[in-house]
Structure formats: structure tokens, C-alpha cells
Amino acid sequence: MAEERGQETPRVFATTHWSVVLAAGEVSSDGAQSALETLCKAYWYPIYVYVRRKGHGPEAAEDLTQEFFAQLISKEHLKLADRKKGKFRTFLLAMLDYFLAREWSRAHRQKRGGQFIFVSLDQQSPEERYRIEPQDNETPEKNFDRQWALTVLERTMNALEQECRSSGKADFFRETKALLTAGPRTGTYVEICARLGMTEGAMRVAVHRLRQRYGELLSNEIAQTVEQPADVQEEIRYLLGVLSG
């Protein structure tokens, strides 16, 4: 049984987004384009922050972010997805630096409302979100990695919340969400048990299982952006290290 699972892992992993893009090689495909577009839509905000930290104003940063992704998604650019680039995060930053180094007049930038829309304008605008970022002296590169790590954790938590809602455990998730990424204070379990009508023992078991599921979803999220299964834990350690300073 263990051997069967071990043999199945590479096949399953080959269906992740970044692996699909890399597998396309020099020949672009609809599947690779769709996979790359999915990744770009998921991780647009670290790009926006990076462009802002490079000195571009809000409107220019949004225009450049949109144009960068539009160029990246085009079939002519899929061939740039080189296996030597490794992780999607590394590849994306290398391509962004190349893009920003070129001279782009405003007439050549993709305006909001163009063919590709990666920045959501229905909720909080990119600049509104950027304004509440803590002020620091980090390099644009370090800030990019920090924003990437935060995006990974946010997407993981959102996926877990959706699972809990779908299984009728929305109240449990709301009460225990803070316990997943930080140790509980004395009395926390007792207080939550009283509100949910659970015993403390049952609560601890349930939180443990939820924390395990959070870890699985985190690995799944990371797997979408790396090439090999062995890269997942390395990327997790790196991103958590970025957040811990």
C-alpha cells in the first residue's frame, strides 16, 4: 500500500498549476495558459506591492501589474517558463524585473478594463490595501517574499473556512481559527467549549484535526507553485522564516 501511494504521488503532483506550465516546455497549450492564469490571479498582490516599492505611483503600479500579467499570459511568453527557474515565486520575480527594466510608455500599458483583469476592483482597491501595510525599510525583494507568504497563508485559511462551511462547521471554525496558527492562552479552550457546548477533551481533538487539515491545505497551496514534491517543505520553511523575520 505504501509503495502504491508513493508511486501515485508524482502523477498527482504533475497536475498542479506550475507543473502543468513547466510541462508545456517550448510548446504552449490551453492547459498551460489556464494554469498560469490561475496562478497569476492568485498572486497578483505581491506583484503590485513590489512595483509600488520600486517607486511607481498607485495608478502606474496598477497599470504595470495588469500589463505584466497580460504579457506573461500571452502565448509568446509561456516558453519563458524555464524549469531552471524552479519555483513560480522565483520565476515571477525574475520576469517582473525584466519587464520593469524595459521602457514602457503609457500608451503601451494595458488599462483597467482590458483583456486581462487580475486586480479585483469589486472589493478593497490595491492602493487601499497597500496603505495599511506597515511602514518598514525592507528591500522590495524582501517585501515581495513577505507578501507572497501572507498570500499563501490567506488562501490556505480561506480554503479551510470554505471546507468548514460546507460541512456545517462554520461556528467551530470561527471560534477556533485563532488557535490554528498560535498557541491558546490559559482558559481559551474552556471559554470556547462553553460557547460551543463541547467538552474540553473533544475540543482539543477537534482543534488538532483542524490544525492537521490546515497543514495539508498549506502543502497543497504551496504545491501549486513548485515543481517537485520535495520542494514543498523547503518552500514552507522559507516562507515561514520570512514571516518570522
N, C-alpha and C positions, 0 to 999 in steps of 0.2 A: 504493500500500500504506500509506504514512504517513497519507494522508487517511482511509483506511478505518479505521485504528486510532484516529485522532483522533476520528472520528465515533462509534466504538463506545464510547469511554471514558465519556461521560455516561450511556449506558444501563446499563453495568456498575455505575457508581458509584451509580446510583439504587436498586440492590438492597441497598446497605449498610444496617446497622441503623438509624442515626439518620436517614438519608434516608427510609426507609420510615415512621418515626414522623412526620416532618415532612410527608411527602406525604399523610398521613391528614387533615391540616387539622382542621377542626371536627368531622369525622365519624370516630369511632373505628372500627377494624376489627380483626379477629382477627390479621391480619398485623402491624399496628402494635403491638398489645398484645404479641405474641410477640417482636417486635424489641426493644421497650422492656424486657421482662422479661429478655431475654438480656443487654442492656447492664447492667441493674441487678445481675444476678447476677455479672457480671464485675467490676464496680467498687464492690462494697459496702464493701470495707475502708477506702478513703479517707473514706467517709461515717462509718464507725464512729470512726475516729481524730478526725475533725472534731468529732463530738458529744462525745467524751471531752475534747478540748481546750477545749470550751465549758464544761467544769466538771461534766459529768454523770458519775456513778459507773458502774462496769462493767455492772451489771445494767440500770440505767436506759438506758445508752447502747445496749445490745443491743436492749432493748425498743423504743426510739425508732427505731433503724435499721430494725428489722423493720416497724414501723408506717409509717414514712416510705415505704418501698418499696411496702407494701401499698396505701397511699393513692395513690401515684403510678401504680401499675399499673391501678387501677380505671378503668373507662371514663369516669367523670366527670372524671378528671384528664388524660386523653390530649389533650383540647382545649387544655391549657396548654402543649403543645409548640409554642411560637411560633417561627417562622423568625427573628424578630428576636433570639432568644436565641442563635442561631449554634451554637456547639459544645455538644455534650452535657455536657461538663465544666462549662461556664458555666451552662447551663440547670439542671443538677442542683444546683449550689451555691446558685443563686438560689431554687430551690424549697425547698431544705433550710432556708435562713434563714427563709423564710416559714413553714415548718412549725414550726420551733423557736420562732418568735415567738408562736405560738398557745399557748393554755393547754390542755395535755393531761393529764387526770387519769390515774392508773394504771389506773383501771377501763376507760379507753378505749384503752389500748395493746394492740397485738397481742402476745400471749405467744409464747414459743418453742414450736414445735409447731403453730402456727396455720396459716392457709391458705397464706401465702407464707413460704417459708424461703429466705433469701438468704445467711445466715451459716452456713457449714459447721461442724457440730458433730462431725463424724467425725474431724477431724484436730486441729490446734492450735486452741485456742479463740481468739476475738478478743482477749480480755484477755491471754492468754499471749503472743500475738504483739505486742500493744501494749506489754507490759512490757519487751520487749527493744529497743524503739525508743530511739534516742539522745535524751538529755535536751537540750533546747535552749530558746531564748527566742523561737522563731518564732511569728508570729501563727497562729491556727487556719487562716486562709485560705492562708497560705504553706505550712503543713504539709499542707493538703489537696492543693495542687498537687504538692508533692513526693511524697506518697503515690500520687497519680494517675500521675505519671511512672514511679515504681517499678513500679506495677502494669502499666503498658503494656509496660515492658521485660521484666518477668517473664513475661507472657503471650506476648510475642514469642519469648523464648528457649524457652519450653515448646513452642510450635508448631514451632520449628526442631528441637528434640530429637525430637519425635514424627515429623517427616519423616525424620530420620536413622535412627531406629529402624526405621521402615517400609521403608527402602531398604537395611537391613543395615549401616548406618554408625554404629552406637551407640558402638563403641570410638573411632572417629575423632572423633565429637562430644565424647565425654568428655575426650579428650586435648587438643582444640583449643578448647574452649569459652571458656577464659580469654583466648584470642588475639583473640576477636571484638570485644571492647569495650576492649581495652588493647593497647598495643604490646608485642611479645615482648621479653624480655630476651635478651642475648647468649647464645647456646648453647641457647636454648629449642627452636628448630626441630631442632637436632641431636639433642637428648635425645628429643624426640617421635618423630623419624624412626627412631631406634634401637629404640624400643619398638614402633612400628607396622611396621617393615620397609619404609620408604619412602625414596626419595631426597629430599634437601632441596629440589631443584627441584620435584619432584612435590608435595611437601608445601606449598610456598608457593603453587602454583597452586590446590591444593585448598582451602587456607585462604582464599585470595582469593575463590574462588567461593562458599564458605560465608558469608563476610562479606557478599558481594553479596546472597545469599539472605536473610540476616538483615535487611538493609536493606529488601528487598522486603516481607518479612513485617511489619516495623515499620510501613511505609507502609500496608499492608493493615489492620493493627490500628488505626492512627490513623484511617483512612478510615471505620471503623465509627462514629466518634464526631463526625465533622464533616459539614457539608452539601455542600460543593463540593470537587472535586479540588484546586483552588487553595489550599484551606485546609490540606491535609495537611502540606506542607513548613513552613508557618508554625507549625503546632501542634508539629511535631517540634522545630523550633528553640526554641520557647518552653519545652517540657518539658525538653529537654537543658540549656537555660540555667538552669532551676530547679534541676536536679541539680548543676550546676557552681557554684552559689552566686552 
